[in-house]
Amino acid sequence: MTVPETVLDLQGLTCPLPVLRANRALRGMPAGARLTVLASDPASVKDFQAYSRETGHALVSFSETAGMFRFTLRRREDRPEDERDGPLAG
């Protein structure tokens, strides 16, 4: 079975929009699915690292080429507390 992967091109958006849009996309994906985010905001590096720590979605890989940042996240398994994810919920 292949793992579903989605690519979200968020280049041109600034903090906090890349993380907020990625969060919205991940919420609609099945557990284990991968989301690749393309971003151009240098602040997104720290944002996605913090987002991964706080939400439990794994930051599988990160790279930067000529000012374009590529993050691959894996959606976490569902947890009962998902309804209480705080400000990023919704």
N, C-alpha and C positions, 0 to 999 in steps of 0.2 A: 504494500500500500504506500503510495506517495503522499508526502505531507503537502497540503495546500500552501501555496505561497502567493502573496499579493505584494505588488510594488506600488508605493505611494510617492509621487513626485511632489515634494513640498518646497522645492527651490524657490527662493524669492520671498518666502515667509519668514518673519522674525519671531523671536521668543515672545510668548509661549506657544504660538500657533502650531509649530510642527509637533510638539508633544501632545497637545490637545487633540489634533486631528488624528494622530497615531492612536491615541487612547480610544477615540470613537471607533476607529476601524477595528482595533483589537477586540472591543466589546462585542462586535458582530461576527467574530470568527470563532471556529471551534477550537477547543483545547488542543495544543500541539501545533496549530497552524503557524506559519511564519509570515511576518510582515517585514518587507524591506522598505526603508524610508530613505529618500534622497532629500538632503537639505543643504542649504548654502549658508545658514547662520552659524558662525563659529560658536555661539553660546549653546547651540544644540548638543554639543559634545557633553558638557556637564549636565544639561537638562535630561538627556536620555540615560545617562549613567544613574542619576538620582531617580528618575522615573522607574527604571528597572529595579533598583533597590527597594523602592517604596511599594511597588505594586506586585512584585513577584514574577513579572514577565521577564524571561531571560534575554539579556543582551548577548546574542550569539556571536555577533561579529560587528566590527566597526572599522571603517577605512576612510581615508581622505585622499582625494586626487584633485589637484588643481582647484582647490577651494570648494569642491563638492564632497559632502560628507555622506557616507552610506552606512546605515544602521540596519542590522537584521535582528529582529526580536522574535521570540517564540512565545506564543500565548500560553499562559499558565493553565493548570488544571483548575476547574471551577471550585470555588470554596463557598461555604455558607455565608461568609461575611462579605461576599461580592456586592451585596446590596448596600453596604456601608463603606464604599471606597472613598468617601470624602469628596473634595472639590473636583476631582477629575472624573467622578461618576457622571453618567448621563450622556 
